[in-house]
Amino acid sequence: MKNRVIKVSIFFTILILLGIAYYFITYLTGLYIPCYIRLVTGFRCPGCGISHMIIDIFHMNFKAAYKSNQLLFLSSPIIIAMIVRKVYYYIRYNKHKTDKWIEITAIVLIVLFLVFAVLRNIYGF
């Protein structure tokens, strides 16, 4: 179990450090990772606005974060809970257990994000 805790800790530490580095790069240069779907098609994908949303959350500007990506902003606590549950089972039992509610929630979220992608391009939100 101790080795799994170390692996997870290293993984999330690297992820956080990369996020901090990306934040400072965007803050200092104004350059963001572009959405290639939007570059090629002109349509906004379900993930467009994630960088701005996360930066706005760090600045405690929740209104702007919500405007950047409404669905992801609202579903983030659910997604985080799902990730925490998966990490807990991996650390505790060395299993990649997926509960039925996680599977159902993931399917519902995927459908919502696809519908959101269509609606945000039709209505411009």
DRENMAR-121793 format. One record per atom (N, C-alpha, C): residue in one letter; x, y, z. Coordinates in steps of 0.05 Angstrom, whole numbers, padded with zeros to 5 digits, always signed. Atoms other than C-alpha are relative to their C-alpha. Example, Ala and Ser with C-alpha at 12.3 -4.5 7.8 and 13.67 -1.06 7.14 Angstrom:
<rs>
A+00018-00024+00000 A+00246-00090+00156 A+00018+00024+00000 S-00016-00024-00001 S+00273-00021+00143 S-00015+00022+00014 
</rs>
This chain:
<rs>
M+00017-00024+00000 M+00000+00000+00000 M+00018+00025+00000 K-00017-00023-00002 K+00057+00047+00016 K+00011+00008-00028 N-00010-00005+00027 N+00085+00040-00055 N-00021+00014-00017 R+00021-00012+00016 R+00018+00057-00085 R-00005+00029+00009 V+00003-00028-00009 V+00013+00120-00041 V+00022+00017-00012 I-00023-00015+00011 I+00082+00141-00064 I-00004+00005-00030 K+00005-00004+00029 K+00064+00129-00138 K-00021+00021-00005 V+00022-00020+00004 V-00001+00169-00132 V+00010+00027+00008 S-00010-00026-00009 S+00034+00224-00093 S+00019+00012-00021 I-00018-00010+00020 I+00088+00230-00146 I-00016+00009-00025 F+00016-00006+00023 F+00037+00229-00202 F-00014+00027+00003 F+00015-00025-00005 F-00006+00285-00171 F+00019+00024+00004 T-00019-00021-00003 T+00056+00325-00152 T+00010+00010-00027 I-00008-00007+00027 I+00080+00324-00224 I-00022+00015-00014 L+00023-00012+00012 L+00010+00341-00248 L-00004+00029+00010 I+00003-00027-00012 I+00006+00401-00200 I+00022+00018-00009 L-00023-00016+00009 L+00076+00425-00219 L-00003+00008-00029 L+00005-00007+00028 L+00058+00422-00293 L-00022+00021-00002 G+00022-00019+00000 G-00006+00460-00278 G+00010+00028+00009 I-00011-00026-00009 I+00032+00514-00240 I+00018+00012-00022 A-00017-00010+00021 A+00083+00519-00296 A-00017+00012-00023 Y+00018-00010+00021 Y+00027+00526-00347 Y-00013+00026+00008 Y+00012-00025-00009 Y-00006+00579-00305 Y+00019+00024-00003 F-00019-00022+00002 F+00057+00622-00302 F+00006+00006-00029 I-00005-00004+00028 I+00070+00612-00376 I-00023+00017-00012 T+00023-00014+00011 T-00001+00635-00393 T-00002+00028+00012 Y+00002-00026-00014 Y+00001+00691-00342 Y+00021+00020-00010 L-00022-00018+00009 L+00068+00719-00366 L-00001+00006-00030 T-00002-00004+00029 T+00060+00709-00441 T-00028+00004-00012 G+00026-00002+00012 G-00015+00707-00452 G-00006-00022-00020 L+00003+00023+00019 L-00006+00643-00493 L-00014-00023+00014 Y+00015+00023-00010 Y-00055+00586-00482 Y+00003-00023-00019 I+00002+00023+00018 I-00059+00516-00510 I-00025+00004-00017 P+00024-00005+00017 P-00104+00525-00570 P-00017-00025-00002 C+00019+00023+00005 C-00165+00481-00583 C+00002-00006-00030 Y-00004+00008+00028 Y-00148+00444-00647 Y-00026-00006-00014 I+00026+00003+00012 I-00220+00426-00659 I-00011+00027-00010 R+00010-00027+00008 R-00238+00500-00660 R+00017+00011-00022 L-00018-00010+00022 L-00177+00516-00704 L-00008-00012-00027 V+00006+00014+00025 V-00197+00464-00756 V-00029+00005-00009 T+00028-00001+00008 T-00273+00468-00754 T-00014+00027+00005 G+00013-00025-00007 G-00288+00536-00723 G-00021-00004+00022 F+00019+00006-00021 F-00334+00501-00673 F+00014-00003+00027 R-00011+00003-00027 R-00323+00502-00598 R-00006-00028+00010 C+00004+00028-00011 C-00313+00433-00567 C-00010+00002+00029 P+00010+00000-00028 P-00340+00413-00498 P+00022+00010+00019 G-00022-00008-00018 G-00271+00429-00468 G+00010+00028-00004 C-00010-00027+00005 C-00261+00498-00497 C-00006+00018+00025 G+00002-00018-00024 G-00248+00547-00440 G+00010-00012+00025 I-00009+00013-00024 I-00218+00498-00391 I+00023+00016+00013 S-00022-00015-00010 S-00153+00537-00384 S-00009+00026+00014 H+00010-00025-00012 H-00189+00603-00372 H-00016-00006+00025 M+00016+00007-00023 M-00237+00569-00324 M+00018-00006+00025 I-00017+00007-00023 I-00182+00540-00280 I+00015+00025+00010 I-00014-00025-00008 I-00143+00606-00280 I-00019+00018+00015 D+00020-00017-00014 D-00206+00644-00261 D-00007-00011+00027 I+00005+00012-00026 I-00219+00595-00205 I+00023+00006+00020 F-00023-00007-00017 F-00149+00606-00178 F+00000+00030+00008 H+00003-00029-00007 H-00163+00681-00180 H-00025+00006+00015 M+00025-00002-00016 M-00228+00668-00142 M-00022+00016-00016 N+00019-00013+00017 N-00267+00697-00201 N-00019-00022-00011 F+00017+00023+00007 F-00322+00644-00203 F-00020+00007-00022 K+00018-00008+00022 K-00368+00684-00248 K+00013-00003-00027 A-00015+00003+00026 A-00315+00687-00303 A+00006-00029-00005 A-00005+00028+00004 A-00298+00614-00291 A-00025-00014-00010 Y+00025+00012+00009 Y-00371+00595-00300 Y-00005+00007-00030 K+00004-00008+00028 K-00374+00635-00365 K+00019-00014-00019 S-00020+00014+00017 S-00312+00600-00392 S-00010-00027-00009 N+00010+00026+00007 N-00343+00531-00390 N-00021-00008+00021 Q+00021+00003-00019 Q-00410+00526-00355 Q-00003-00029+00010 L+00005+00028-00008 L-00419+00450-00356 L+00024-00011+00016 L-00023+00010-00015 L-00348+00434-00333 L+00001+00012+00027 F+00000-00014-00026 F-00353+00486-00278 F-00020-00014+00019 L+00020+00012-00017 L-00417+00455-00252 L+00005-00030+00006 S-00004+00029-00004 S-00396+00382-00261 S+00027-00006+00013 S-00027+00005-00012 S-00325+00390-00232 S-00001-00014+00027 P+00000+00015-00026 P-00344+00368-00161 P-00007-00030-00004 I+00007+00028+00005 I-00375+00304-00189 I+00024-00014-00012 I-00024+00012+00013 I-00314+00290-00233 I+00022-00004+00020 I-00021+00002-00020 I-00267+00303-00175 I-00007-00023+00020 A+00009+00022-00018 A-00308+00256-00130 A+00005-00027-00013 M-00005+00025+00014 M-00303+00202-00183 M+00029-00007+00000 I-00029+00005+00000 I-00228+00210-00188 I+00010-00008+00028 V-00008+00006-00028 V-00219+00210-00112 V-00008-00029+00007 R+00009+00027-00006 R-00260+00146-00108 R+00018-00021-00014 K-00018+00018+00015 K-00217+00112-00162 K+00028-00002+00013 V-00027-00001-00013 V-00152+00134-00128 V-00001-00014+00027 Y+00003+00014-00026 Y-00178+00110-00060 Y+00001-00030-00004 Y+00001+00029+00004 Y-00193+00041-00087 Y+00027-00011-00010 Y-00026+00009+00009 Y-00126+00037-00122 Y+00020-00001+00024 I-00018+00000-00023 I-00088+00057-00059 I-00007-00021+00021 R+00009+00018-00022 R-00129+00016-00010 R+00001-00029-00008 Y+00004+00028+00008 Y-00142-00048-00050 Y+00017-00008-00024 N-00016+00006+00024 N-00094-00044-00110 N-00018-00010-00022 K+00019+00007+00021 K-00155-00050-00155 K-00010+00025-00013 H+00012-00022+00015 H-00184-00006-00209 H-00030-00005+00000 K+00029+00006-00003 K-00255-00016-00183 K-00016+00023-00011 T+00019-00020+00010 T-00310+00020-00219 T-00028-00008+00010 D+00027+00005-00009 D-00376+00024-00183 D-00020+00005-00022 K+00021-00004+00021 K-00441+00021-00223 K-00007+00029-00002 W+00008-00028+00001 W-00457+00093-00203 W+00021+00017-00014 I-00021-00014+00014 I-00390+00116-00230 I-00003-00004-00030 E+00004+00006+00029 E-00403+00082-00297 E-00024+00015-00011 I+00024-00014+00009 I-00473+00111-00302 I+00005+00030+00000 T-00006-00028-00001 T-00449+00180-00281 T+00018+00008-00023 A-00018-00006+00022 A-00393+00177-00332 A-00015+00001-00027 I+00015+00000+00025 I-00441+00159-00388 I-00018+00025-00002 V+00017-00024+00000 V-00489+00215-00367 V+00016+00025-00006 L-00017-00023+00004 L-00432+00265-00365 L+00009+00001-00030 I-00009+00000+00029 I-00407+00244-00435 I-00023+00010-00017 V+00023-00009+00015 V-00477+00253-00463 V-00005+00030+00004 L+00004-00028-00006 L-00484+00320-00428 L+00020+00017-00014 F-00021-00015+00013 F-00417+00344-00455 F-00004+00001-00030 L+00006-00001+00029 L-00437+00324-00526 L-00023+00019-00006 V+00023-00018+00004 V-00504+00360-00520 V+00009+00029+00004 F-00010-00026-00006 F-00468+00419-00489 F+00016+00011-00024 A-00017-00009+00023 A-00419+00422-00548 A-00018+00010-00023 V+00018-00008+00021 V-00477+00426-00597 V-00014+00026+00007 L+00015-00024-00008 L-00517+00477-00557 L+00018+00025+00002 R-00017-00024-00003 R-00458+00523-00543 R+00008+00011-00027 N-00005-00010+00027 N-00445+00527-00618 N-00025+00012-00013 I+00025-00011+00012 I-00518+00540-00635 I-00007+00027+00014 Y+00008-00024-00015 Y-00532+00591-00580 Y+00022+00018+00010 G-00023-00018-00005 G-00462+00618-00569 G+00006+00004+00029 F-00008-00004-00028 F-00453+00607-00494 F+00024-00016+00007 
</rs>
